[in-house]
Amino acid sequence: MKVDSGQLSLDALEEMKLIFQHHQGENEVHVVVVNGERERKLKLGPDYKVRQSAGLRSELEEMLRGDTAQAA
């Protein structure tokens, strides 16, 4: 998933954590944090593996609605 650094408040991170827990699975989560023209790729630990689904994508997009996030 790609997210602007301005979207990463503590509340947003906690909500993402809950979403990932709700969609537990076998797929690693990679977050690309965009700060201007810089990008940093973060690989989350094994506690945050997810099951890819339309529901996961929808929840992440809803959480970040109105910003420049891309759930993948």
Beta strands, then each sheet from edge to edge (+ up, - down):
strand 1: 2-4
strand 2: 24-27
strand 3: 30-35
strand 4: 38-43
strand 5: 50-50
sheet 1: 1+ 3+ 4-
sheet 2: 2+ 5-
end
